[in-house]
Amino acid sequence: MPNPTERHSKTRSAKRRTHYKAIPQTTGNCPNCGAAKLTHTACPECGYYNGRKIIASV
């Protein structure tokens, strides 16, 4: 397949990338201690995930 012979302008490249945007990560509250935490991760405050103690050092 041949390579492009003409350079694309910055505007044309930017139009193609309009949907590439940073979105904030989804957070929720820990059901054990109520602290804010990322979803699908262990709570950094109490160390619980899905009702079980996962991190023993916390």
All heavy atoms as TSV, in Angstrom:
chain	resi	resn	atom	element	x	y	z
A	1	MET	N	N	0.852	-1.172	0.000
A	1	MET	CA	C	0.000	0.000	0.000
A	1	MET	C	C	0.901	1.239	0.000
A	1	MET	O	O	1.857	1.320	0.771
A	1	MET	CB	C	-0.882	-0.019	1.242
A	1	MET	CG	C	-1.916	1.024	1.259
A	1	MET	SD	S	-3.131	0.629	2.517
A	1	MET	CE	C	-4.258	1.903	2.188
A	2	PRO	N	N	0.616	2.208	-0.840
A	2	PRO	CA	C	1.504	3.373	-0.937
A	2	PRO	C	C	1.385	4.293	0.267
A	2	PRO	O	O	0.346	4.353	0.926
A	2	PRO	CB	C	1.037	4.075	-2.209
A	2	PRO	CG	C	-0.364	3.641	-2.393
A	2	PRO	CD	C	-0.456	2.262	-1.829
A	3	ASN	N	N	2.457	4.985	0.527
A	3	ASN	CA	C	2.471	5.970	1.599
A	3	ASN	C	C	1.892	7.284	1.093
A	3	ASN	O	O	1.933	7.564	-0.110
A	3	ASN	CB	C	3.905	6.201	2.086
A	3	ASN	CG	C	4.434	5.016	2.838
A	3	ASN	OD1	O	3.682	4.325	3.499
A	3	ASN	ND2	N	5.718	4.766	2.725
A	4	PRO	N	N	1.382	8.132	1.994
A	4	PRO	CA	C	0.863	9.426	1.558
A	4	PRO	C	C	1.980	10.290	0.980
A	4	PRO	O	O	3.089	10.323	1.502
A	4	PRO	CB	C	0.326	10.062	2.830
A	4	PRO	CG	C	0.334	9.027	3.872
A	4	PRO	CD	C	1.188	7.918	3.412
A	5	THR	N	N	1.681	10.980	-0.101
A	5	THR	CA	C	2.686	11.830	-0.730
A	5	THR	C	C	2.600	13.268	-0.249
A	5	THR	O	O	3.583	13.997	-0.325
A	5	THR	CB	C	2.532	11.813	-2.257
A	5	THR	OG1	O	1.198	12.212	-2.594
A	5	THR	CG2	C	2.787	10.418	-2.804
A	6	GLU	N	N	1.449	13.676	0.237
A	6	GLU	CA	C	1.265	15.051	0.710
A	6	GLU	C	C	1.171	15.067	2.231
A	6	GLU	O	O	0.629	14.144	2.845
A	6	GLU	CB	C	-0.013	15.660	0.124
A	6	GLU	CG	C	-0.005	15.772	-1.380
A	6	GLU	CD	C	1.001	16.780	-1.911
A	6	GLU	OE1	O	1.192	17.826	-1.254
A	6	GLU	OE2	O	1.611	16.503	-2.950
A	7	ARG	N	N	1.671	16.121	2.815
A	7	ARG	CA	C	1.626	16.291	4.273
A	7	ARG	C	C	0.239	16.775	4.672
A	7	ARG	O	O	-0.321	17.647	4.024
A	7	ARG	CB	C	2.684	17.319	4.672
A	7	ARG	CG	C	2.771	17.556	6.155
A	7	ARG	CD	C	3.903	18.533	6.459
A	7	ARG	NE	N	4.035	18.764	7.874
A	7	ARG	CZ	C	3.382	19.703	8.531
A	7	ARG	NH1	N	2.560	20.511	7.900
A	7	ARG	NH2	N	3.559	19.848	9.822
A	8	HIS	N	N	-0.292	16.219	5.751
A	8	HIS	CA	C	-1.583	16.684	6.259
A	8	HIS	C	C	-1.351	17.907	7.128
A	8	HIS	O	O	-0.407	17.962	7.913
A	8	HIS	CB	C	-2.264	15.588	7.086
A	8	HIS	CG	C	-2.827	14.483	6.253
A	8	HIS	ND1	N	-4.001	13.870	6.542
A	8	HIS	CD2	C	-2.372	13.887	5.138
A	8	HIS	CE1	C	-4.254	12.941	5.642
A	8	HIS	NE2	N	-3.261	12.926	4.785
A	9	SER	N	N	-2.248	18.862	7.044
A	9	SER	CA	C	-2.119	20.086	7.841
A	9	SER	C	C	-2.433	19.796	9.307
A	9	SER	O	O	-3.031	18.786	9.654
A	9	SER	CB	C	-3.070	21.156	7.321
A	9	SER	OG	O	-4.415	20.776	7.574
A	10	LYS	N	N	-2.043	20.725	10.177
A	10	LYS	CA	C	-2.320	20.586	11.611
A	10	LYS	C	C	-3.818	20.583	11.866
A	10	LYS	O	O	-4.320	19.874	12.745
A	10	LYS	CB	C	-1.666	21.721	12.379
A	10	LYS	CG	C	-0.162	21.674	12.366
A	10	LYS	CD	C	0.428	22.875	13.078
A	10	LYS	CE	C	1.934	22.893	12.955
A	10	LYS	NZ	N	2.533	24.102	13.539
A	11	THR	N	N	-4.561	21.374	11.102
A	11	THR	CA	C	-6.006	21.441	11.276
A	11	THR	C	C	-6.659	20.108	10.924
A	11	THR	O	O	-7.553	19.648	11.629
A	11	THR	CB	C	-6.589	22.558	10.393
A	11	THR	OG1	O	-5.962	23.775	10.736
A	11	THR	CG2	C	-8.082	22.681	10.574
A	12	ARG	N	N	-6.194	19.507	9.854
A	12	ARG	CA	C	-6.777	18.236	9.433
A	12	ARG	C	C	-6.488	17.136	10.459
A	12	ARG	O	O	-7.346	16.309	10.758
A	12	ARG	CB	C	-6.224	17.846	8.070
A	12	ARG	CG	C	-6.902	16.648	7.471
A	12	ARG	CD	C	-6.555	16.506	6.020
A	12	ARG	NE	N	-7.130	15.298	5.481
A	12	ARG	CZ	C	-6.988	14.909	4.235
A	12	ARG	NH1	N	-6.289	15.648	3.394
A	12	ARG	NH2	N	-7.532	13.810	3.808
A	13	SER	N	N	-5.287	17.153	11.016
A	13	SER	CA	C	-4.952	16.177	12.051
A	13	SER	C	C	-5.773	16.425	13.309
A	13	SER	O	O	-6.218	15.481	13.973
A	13	SER	CB	C	-3.472	16.259	12.390
A	13	SER	OG	O	-2.687	15.957	11.261
A	14	ALA	N	N	-5.969	17.689	13.661
A	14	ALA	CA	C	-6.740	18.035	14.855
A	14	ALA	C	C	-8.209	17.630	14.693
A	14	ALA	O	O	-8.845	17.203	15.658
A	14	ALA	CB	C	-6.638	19.526	15.143
A	15	LYS	N	N	-8.741	17.749	13.479
A	15	LYS	CA	C	-10.129	17.329	13.240
A	15	LYS	C	C	-10.293	15.831	13.463
A	15	LYS	O	O	-11.316	15.375	13.947
A	15	LYS	CB	C	-10.539	17.684	11.813
A	15	LYS	CG	C	-10.814	19.139	11.592
A	15	LYS	CD	C	-11.214	19.385	10.159
A	15	LYS	CE	C	-11.406	20.846	9.875
A	15	LYS	NZ	N	-11.736	21.101	8.465
A	16	ARG	N	N	-9.288	15.072	13.119
A	16	ARG	CA	C	-9.348	13.627	13.295
A	16	ARG	C	C	-9.265	13.260	14.776
A	16	ARG	O	O	-9.793	12.236	15.202
A	16	ARG	CB	C	-8.197	12.977	12.520
A	16	ARG	CG	C	-8.256	11.473	12.467
A	16	ARG	CD	C	-7.199	10.872	11.568
A	16	ARG	NE	N	-5.846	11.214	11.966
A	16	ARG	CZ	C	-5.036	12.017	11.270
A	16	ARG	NH1	N	-5.459	12.593	10.163
A	16	ARG	NH2	N	-3.826	12.275	11.687
A	17	ARG	N	N	-8.628	14.093	15.566
A	17	ARG	CA	C	-8.409	13.791	16.983
A	17	ARG	C	C	-9.396	14.498	17.912
A	17	ARG	O	O	-9.121	14.631	19.096
A	17	ARG	CB	C	-6.984	14.186	17.372
A	17	ARG	CG	C	-5.933	13.386	16.656
A	17	ARG	CD	C	-4.547	13.753	17.127
A	17	ARG	NE	N	-3.551	13.013	16.382
A	17	ARG	CZ	C	-2.676	13.566	15.552
A	17	ARG	NH1	N	-2.647	14.871	15.373
A	17	ARG	NH2	N	-1.814	12.830	14.905
A	18	THR	N	N	-10.533	14.955	17.412
A	18	THR	CA	C	-11.458	15.713	18.255
A	18	THR	C	C	-12.034	14.877	19.391
A	18	THR	O	O	-12.406	15.423	20.424
A	18	THR	CB	C	-12.626	16.289	17.437
A	18	THR	OG1	O	-13.316	15.221	16.807
A	18	THR	CG2	C	-12.143	17.283	16.417
A	19	HIS	N	N	-12.108	13.565	19.223
A	19	HIS	CA	C	-12.719	12.725	20.246
A	19	HIS	C	C	-11.699	12.183	21.238
A	19	HIS	O	O	-12.063	11.450	22.145
A	19	HIS	CB	C	-13.475	11.575	19.598
A	19	HIS	CG	C	-14.541	12.039	18.659
A	19	HIS	ND1	N	-15.664	12.694	19.083
A	19	HIS	CD2	C	-14.631	11.992	17.314
A	19	HIS	CE1	C	-16.413	13.008	18.041
A	19	HIS	NE2	N	-15.791	12.587	16.953
A	20	TYR	N	N	-10.413	12.495	21.054
A	20	TYR	CA	C	-9.383	12.051	21.990
A	20	TYR	C	C	-9.316	13.062	23.121
A	20	TYR	O	O	-8.660	14.080	23.017
A	20	TYR	CB	C	-8.017	11.956	21.323
A	20	TYR	CG	C	-7.896	10.946	20.216
A	20	TYR	CD1	C	-6.762	10.903	19.438
A	20	TYR	CD2	C	-8.901	10.037	19.945
A	20	TYR	CE1	C	-6.624	9.979	18.415
A	20	TYR	CE2	C	-8.779	9.118	18.928
A	20	TYR	CZ	C	-7.629	9.084	18.171
A	20	TYR	OH	O	-7.494	8.173	17.168
A	21	LYS	N	N	-9.979	12.801	24.207
A	21	LYS	CA	C	-9.956	13.738	25.314
A	21	LYS	C	C	-9.818	12.992	26.632
A	21	LYS	O	O	-10.215	11.834	26.748
A	21	LYS	CB	C	-11.206	14.601	25.320
A	21	LYS	CG	C	-12.511	13.854	25.311
A	21	LYS	CD	C	-13.668	14.788	25.147
A	21	LYS	CE	C	-14.846	14.054	24.558
A	21	LYS	NZ	N	-15.895	14.937	24.168
A	22	ALA	N	N	-9.239	13.648	27.580
A	22	ALA	CA	C	-9.066	13.056	28.897
A	22	ALA	C	C	-10.380	13.143	29.660
A	22	ALA	O	O	-11.034	14.186	29.684
A	22	ALA	CB	C	-7.975	13.788	29.665
A	23	ILE	N	N	-10.761	12.045	30.268
A	23	ILE	CA	C	-11.972	12.037	31.083
A	23	ILE	C	C	-11.566	11.686	32.512
A	23	ILE	O	O	-10.615	10.923	32.724
A	23	ILE	CB	C	-13.025	11.044	30.552
A	23	ILE	CG1	C	-12.450	9.631	30.460
A	23	ILE	CG2	C	-13.554	11.483	29.198
A	23	ILE	CD1	C	-13.477	8.576	30.146
A	24	PRO	N	N	-12.244	12.225	33.511
A	24	PRO	CA	C	-11.879	11.912	34.894
A	24	PRO	C	C	-12.194	10.454	35.220
A	24	PRO	O	O	-13.142	9.873	34.682
A	24	PRO	CB	C	-12.734	12.862	35.723
A	24	PRO	CG	C	-13.869	13.227	34.841
A	24	PRO	CD	C	-13.348	13.178	33.439
A	25	GLN	N	N	-11.382	9.875	36.084
A	25	GLN	CA	C	-11.604	8.501	36.481
A	25	GLN	C	C	-12.842	8.408	37.358
A	25	GLN	O	O	-13.154	9.315	38.124
A	25	GLN	CB	C	-10.398	7.968	37.237
A	25	GLN	CG	C	-9.167	7.828	36.375
A	25	GLN	CD	C	-8.000	7.289	37.155
A	25	GLN	OE1	O	-7.873	7.522	38.343
A	25	GLN	NE2	N	-7.124	6.569	36.479
A	26	THR	N	N	-13.548	7.293	37.243
A	26	THR	CA	C	-14.768	7.081	38.001
A	26	THR	C	C	-14.428	6.744	39.450
A	26	THR	O	O	-13.627	5.856	39.710
A	26	THR	CB	C	-15.577	5.933	37.386
A	26	THR	OG1	O	-15.769	6.204	36.002
A	26	THR	CG2	C	-16.924	5.806	38.055
A	27	THR	N	N	-15.013	7.482	40.358
A	27	THR	CA	C	-14.789	7.222	41.775
A	27	THR	C	C	-16.108	6.864	42.444
A	27	THR	O	O	-17.182	7.190	41.960
A	27	THR	CB	C	-14.191	8.451	42.491
A	27	THR	OG1	O	-15.076	9.547	42.337
A	27	THR	CG2	C	-12.832	8.808	41.928
A	28	GLY	N	N	-15.989	6.190	43.538
A	28	GLY	CA	C	-17.153	5.821	44.337
A	28	GLY	C	C	-16.776	5.870	45.801
A	28	GLY	O	O	-15.646	6.214	46.151
A	29	ASN	N	N	-17.712	5.555	46.643
A	29	ASN	CA	C	-17.455	5.533	48.086
A	29	ASN	C	C	-17.267	4.099	48.544
A	29	ASN	O	O	-17.935	3.177	48.074
A	29	ASN	CB	C	-18.604	6.175	48.851
A	29	ASN	CG	C	-18.691	7.651	48.571
A	29	ASN	OD1	O	-17.693	8.291	48.278
A	29	ASN	ND2	N	-19.886	8.195	48.636
A	30	CYS	N	N	-16.364	3.921	49.473
A	30	CYS	CA	C	-16.124	2.605	50.063
A	30	CYS	C	C	-17.325	2.240	50.930
A	30	CYS	O	O	-17.716	3.008	51.803
A	30	CYS	CB	C	-14.839	2.639	50.886
A	30	CYS	SG	S	-14.509	1.103	51.763
A	31	PRO	N	N	-17.923	1.059	50.720
A	31	PRO	CA	C	-19.065	0.681	51.564
A	31	PRO	C	C	-18.658	0.350	52.998
A	31	PRO	O	O	-19.491	0.357	53.895
A	31	PRO	CB	C	-19.639	-0.554	50.864
A	31	PRO	CG	C	-18.541	-1.072	50.026
A	31	PRO	CD	C	-17.662	0.087	49.674
A	32	ASN	N	N	-17.374	0.087	53.222
A	32	ASN	CA	C	-16.910	-0.272	54.562
A	32	ASN	C	C	-16.657	0.970	55.420
A	32	ASN	O	O	-17.125	1.058	56.544
A	32	ASN	CB	C	-15.641	-1.123	54.456
A	32	ASN	CG	C	-15.237	-1.711	55.782
A	32	ASN	OD1	O	-16.070	-2.255	56.484
A	32	ASN	ND2	N	-13.982	-1.596	56.115
A	33	CYS	N	N	-15.889	1.952	54.867
A	33	CYS	CA	C	-15.525	3.114	55.683
A	33	CYS	C	C	-16.085	4.431	55.128
A	33	CYS	O	O	-16.032	5.444	55.798
A	33	CYS	CB	C	-14.006	3.217	55.815
A	33	CYS	SG	S	-13.153	3.584	54.275
A	34	GLY	N	N	-16.582	4.426	53.900
A	34	GLY	CA	C	-17.174	5.633	53.326
A	34	GLY	C	C	-16.190	6.571	52.657
A	34	GLY	O	O	-16.580	7.628	52.180
A	35	ALA	N	N	-14.922	6.200	52.583
A	35	ALA	CA	C	-13.914	7.054	51.945
A	35	ALA	C	C	-14.052	6.986	50.426
A	35	ALA	O	O	-14.518	5.982	49.874
A	35	ALA	CB	C	-12.514	6.610	52.363
A	36	ALA	N	N	-13.659	8.047	49.745
A	36	ALA	CA	C	-13.684	8.057	48.285
A	36	ALA	C	C	-12.569	7.162	47.762
A	36	ALA	O	O	-11.446	7.180	48.261
A	36	ALA	CB	C	-13.510	9.474	47.766
A	37	LYS	N	N	-12.899	6.334	46.745
A	37	LYS	CA	C	-11.914	5.431	46.165
A	37	LYS	C	C	-12.238	5.216	44.701
A	37	LYS	O	O	-13.355	5.484	44.244
A	37	LYS	CB	C	-11.891	4.085	46.893
A	37	LYS	CG	C	-13.136	3.244	46.676
A	37	LYS	CD	C	-12.975	1.877	47.302
A	37	LYS	CE	C	-14.048	0.925	46.826
A	37	LYS	NZ	N	-13.838	0.415	45.489
A	38	LEU	N	N	-11.259	4.756	43.921
A	38	LEU	CA	C	-11.496	4.398	42.536
A	38	LEU	C	C	-12.327	3.130	42.487
A	38	LEU	O	O	-12.170	2.237	43.335
A	38	LEU	CB	C	-10.172	4.164	41.806
A	38	LEU	CG	C	-9.274	5.377	41.620
A	38	LEU	CD1	C	-7.947	4.953	41.015
A	38	LEU	CD2	C	-9.940	6.404	40.734
A	39	THR	N	N	-13.216	3.036	41.508
A	39	THR	CA	C	-14.038	1.840	41.390
A	39	THR	C	C	-13.178	0.651	40.987
A	39	THR	O	O	-12.168	0.794	40.298
A	39	THR	CB	C	-15.154	2.047	40.361
A	39	THR	OG1	O	-14.573	2.459	39.135
A	39	THR	CG2	C	-16.139	3.099	40.819
A	40	HIS	N	N	-13.563	-0.522	41.400
A	40	HIS	CA	C	-12.885	-1.790	41.103
A	40	HIS	C	C	-11.464	-1.826	41.643
A	40	HIS	O	O	-10.594	-2.488	41.082
A	40	HIS	CB	C	-12.888	-2.087	39.596
A	40	HIS	CG	C	-14.251	-2.085	38.999
A	40	HIS	ND1	N	-15.165	-3.079	39.213
A	40	HIS	CD2	C	-14.871	-1.180	38.205
A	40	HIS	CE1	C	-16.275	-2.805	38.568
A	40	HIS	NE2	N	-16.133	-1.663	37.964
A	41	THR	N	N	-11.201	-1.124	42.727
A	41	THR	CA	C	-9.901	-1.163	43.394
A	41	THR	C	C	-10.129	-1.278	44.894
A	41	THR	O	O	-11.201	-0.946	45.399
A	41	THR	CB	C	-9.056	0.096	43.124
A	41	THR	OG1	O	-9.778	1.236	43.578
A	41	THR	CG2	C	-8.735	0.256	41.652
A	42	ALA	N	N	-9.109	-1.724	45.592
A	42	ALA	CA	C	-9.195	-1.804	47.047
A	42	ALA	C	C	-9.158	-0.391	47.630
A	42	ALA	O	O	-8.528	0.505	47.080
A	42	ALA	CB	C	-8.046	-2.631	47.605
A	43	CYS	N	N	-9.829	-0.214	48.742
A	43	CYS	CA	C	-9.875	1.094	49.402
A	43	CYS	C	C	-8.500	1.410	49.997
A	43	CYS	O	O	-7.954	0.590	50.742
A	43	CYS	CB	C	-10.936	1.090	50.498
A	43	CYS	SG	S	-11.035	2.633	51.412
A	44	PRO	N	N	-7.936	2.574	49.690
A	44	PRO	CA	C	-6.625	2.899	50.263
A	44	PRO	C	C	-6.692	3.226	51.754
A	44	PRO	O	O	-5.668	3.187	52.435
A	44	PRO	CB	C	-6.174	4.119	49.449
A	44	PRO	CG	C	-7.427	4.725	48.944
A	44	PRO	CD	C	-8.398	3.598	48.762
A	45	GLU	N	N	-7.860	3.545	52.266
A	45	GLU	CA	C	-7.996	3.906	53.684
A	45	GLU	C	C	-8.103	2.674	54.588
A	45	GLU	O	O	-7.406	2.570	55.579
A	45	GLU	CB	C	-9.231	4.798	53.880
A	45	GLU	CG	C	-9.187	6.092	53.099
A	45	GLU	CD	C	-8.079	7.020	53.561
A	45	GLU	OE1	O	-7.805	7.051	54.773
A	45	GLU	OE2	O	-7.479	7.676	52.699
A	46	CYS	N	N	-9.005	1.749	54.237
A	46	CYS	CA	C	-9.228	0.598	55.116
A	46	CYS	C	C	-8.707	-0.713	54.543
A	46	CYS	O	O	-8.561	-1.685	55.275
A	46	CYS	CB	C	-10.715	0.464	55.446
A	46	CYS	SG	S	-11.752	0.084	54.018
A	47	GLY	N	N	-8.433	-0.778	53.238
A	47	GLY	CA	C	-7.886	-1.982	52.635
A	47	GLY	C	C	-8.910	-3.033	52.251
A	47	GLY	O	O	-8.543	-4.155	51.923
A	48	TYR	N	N	-10.195	-2.684	52.248
A	48	TYR	CA	C	-11.233	-3.641	51.903
A	48	TYR	C	C	-11.606	-3.529	50.440
A	48	TYR	O	O	-11.564	-2.451	49.844
A	48	TYR	CB	C	-12.492	-3.399	52.744
A	48	TYR	CG	C	-12.460	-4.093	54.080
A	48	TYR	CD1	C	-11.693	-3.595	55.122
A	48	TYR	CD2	C	-13.195	-5.252	54.300
A	48	TYR	CE1	C	-11.663	-4.220	56.349
A	48	TYR	CE2	C	-13.168	-5.890	55.526
A	48	TYR	CZ	C	-12.403	-5.372	56.534
A	48	TYR	OH	O	-12.380	-6.006	57.746
A	49	TYR	N	N	-11.978	-4.677	49.846
A	49	TYR	CA	C	-12.526	-4.717	48.485
A	49	TYR	C	C	-13.555	-5.826	48.431
A	49	TYR	O	O	-13.268	-6.973	48.817
A	49	TYR	CB	C	-11.425	-4.965	47.444
A	49	TYR	CG	C	-11.970	-5.041	46.034
A	49	TYR	CD1	C	-12.426	-3.896	45.385
A	49	TYR	CD2	C	-12.065	-6.251	45.359
A	49	TYR	CE1	C	-12.939	-3.957	44.107
A	49	TYR	CE2	C	-12.574	-6.313	44.086
A	49	TYR	CZ	C	-13.015	-5.171	43.464
A	49	TYR	OH	O	-13.532	-5.215	42.195
A	50	ASN	N	N	-14.737	-5.494	48.005
A	50	ASN	CA	C	-15.837	-6.455	47.855
A	50	ASN	C	C	-16.142	-7.169	49.174
A	50	ASN	O	O	-16.427	-8.356	49.202
A	50	ASN	CB	C	-15.499	-7.471	46.751
A	50	ASN	CG	C	-16.735	-8.145	46.189
A	50	ASN	OD1	O	-17.842	-7.655	46.373
A	50	ASN	ND2	N	-16.535	-9.249	45.499
A	51	GLY	N	N	-16.061	-6.416	50.278
A	51	GLY	CA	C	-16.414	-6.956	51.572
A	51	GLY	C	C	-15.339	-7.789	52.247
A	51	GLY	O	O	-15.573	-8.370	53.304
A	52	ARG	N	N	-14.156	-7.869	51.644
A	52	ARG	CA	C	-13.070	-8.656	52.225
A	52	ARG	C	C	-11.840	-7.797	52.436
A	52	ARG	O	O	-11.584	-6.877	51.676
A	52	ARG	CB	C	-12.709	-9.822	51.315
A	52	ARG	CG	C	-13.791	-10.857	51.208
A	52	ARG	CD	C	-13.369	-11.972	50.303
A	52	ARG	NE	N	-13.353	-11.420	48.921
A	52	ARG	CZ	C	-12.965	-12.099	47.860
A	52	ARG	NH1	N	-12.532	-13.328	47.995
A	52	ARG	NH2	N	-12.988	-11.547	46.680
A	53	LYS	N	N	-11.073	-8.116	53.471
A	53	LYS	CA	C	-9.811	-7.410	53.747
A	53	LYS	C	C	-8.772	-7.911	52.744
A	53	LYS	O	O	-8.410	-9.069	52.733
A	53	LYS	CB	C	-9.370	-7.702	55.181
A	53	LYS	CG	C	-8.154	-6.947	55.615
A	53	LYS	CD	C	-8.482	-5.542	55.994
A	53	LYS	CE	C	-7.314	-4.907	56.706
A	53	LYS	NZ	N	-7.528	-3.522	56.984
A	54	ILE	N	N	-8.289	-6.998	51.889
A	54	ILE	CA	C	-7.329	-7.357	50.855
A	54	ILE	C	C	-5.930	-6.895	51.235
A	54	ILE	O	O	-4.958	-7.628	51.082
A	54	ILE	CB	C	-7.742	-6.741	49.498
A	54	ILE	CG1	C	-9.127	-7.211	49.083
A	54	ILE	CG2	C	-6.729	-7.047	48.426
A	54	ILE	CD1	C	-9.253	-8.688	48.850
A	55	ILE	N	N	-5.825	-5.693	51.765
A	55	ILE	CA	C	-4.523	-5.135	52.142
A	55	ILE	C	C	-4.409	-5.225	53.660
A	55	ILE	O	O	-5.127	-4.552	54.388
A	55	ILE	CB	C	-4.388	-3.681	51.659
A	55	ILE	CG1	C	-4.598	-3.604	50.148
A	55	ILE	CG2	C	-3.027	-3.128	52.028
A	55	ILE	CD1	C	-4.679	-2.190	49.614
A	56	ALA	N	N	-3.488	-6.044	54.122
A	56	ALA	CA	C	-3.370	-6.278	55.563
A	56	ALA	C	C	-2.582	-5.174	56.276
A	56	ALA	O	O	-2.753	-4.966	57.463
A	56	ALA	CB	C	-2.697	-7.615	55.816
A	57	SER	N	N	-1.715	-4.456	55.553
A	57	SER	CA	C	-0.847	-3.481	56.216
A	57	SER	C	C	-1.547	-2.161	56.492
A	57	SER	O	O	-0.980	-1.310	57.157
A	57	SER	CB	C	0.394	-3.221	55.346
A	57	SER	OG	O	0.007	-2.662	54.106
A	58	VAL	N	N	-2.766	-1.974	56.008
A	58	VAL	CA	C	-3.465	-0.699	56.214
A	58	VAL	C	C	-4.198	-0.729	57.515
A	58	VAL	O	O	-4.753	-1.654	57.956
A	58	VAL	CB	C	-4.442	-0.419	55.045
A	58	VAL	CG1	C	-5.246	0.835	55.305
A	58	VAL	CG2	C	-3.665	-0.287	53.767
